[in-house]
Each structure stands twice: as structure tokens, then as C-alpha cells.
Amino acid sequence: MGYEDSKINFPCPECTQRFQVSLRHLFPEEVVICPICGATSSGGKLSEVNQAFKKVEIELLDIQKILDSEYYNKVEIELLDLEKILDSENYNRER
């Protein structure tokens, strides 16, 4: 599930009532229709919002890469430490 499936409370430009829409409806090719008064709002008018969400998505992916990298580096270090312990003379004598 991507960010575009998330929902927000969208204010109608005519009646000012709020209703939920998926972020995918904010894409330029989409039209948002108010379920209360029927007013329409072109998704293209919301391109700044789209650009901001795309930046957030890229930043979240970058954070995920960093976290994955740190996790795998930590696991690798722990495995190397374990190998050293298993290879050590003290470990072999205790067995």
C-alpha cells in the first residue's frame, strides 16, 4: 500500500464541508467531486500537494534504506563477533 491509498479530509471549495478522499484523487488527472454539494475540484490544482507527497515518499524510502543498511551491518558485525568467540581458545577449552 502506497501513500496514494491514504485518506485525508478534503475541504470543498464551494460549501467548505470536509469529506474523505484518497490521496490518489489529488493527482493531476483526477477530479474531486464533493458528495455534499456536487462541486468539482481538479486534481491538477493540487500539484503542489502531489509534489510534496512524492518528496516525502522519496525521503521515506531513503530512511528505509538507511535503516536496512544499519540493521544488516549490525547483524554482520554480530556474526563476526560470534565467529571470533567460537574460534577463540577459551570457548574451545570450555567445551
Residue pairs with C-beta under 8 A, 6 or more apart in sequence:
2 57
3 23
3 53
3 56
3 57
4 22
4 23
4 24
4 27
4 53
5 22
5 23
5 24
6 22
6 23
7 20
7 21
7 22
7 23
8 20
8 21
8 23
9 18
9 19
9 20
10 18
10 19
10 20
10 21
10 25
10 32
11 17
11 18
12 18
12 19
12 34
12 36
12 37
12 39
12 41
13 39
13 41
14 34
14 37
14 39
15 34
15 36
15 37
15 39
17 34
17 36
17 37
19 34
19 35
19 36
21 32
23 53
24 30
25 32
25 43
26 32
26 43
26 46
26 49
26 50
26 53
27 43
27 50
28 42
28 43
28 44
28 46
28 47
28 50
29 43
29 44
30 43
31 40
31 41
31 42
31 43
32 40
32 41
32 42
32 43
33 39
33 40
34 40
34 41
43 50
85 91
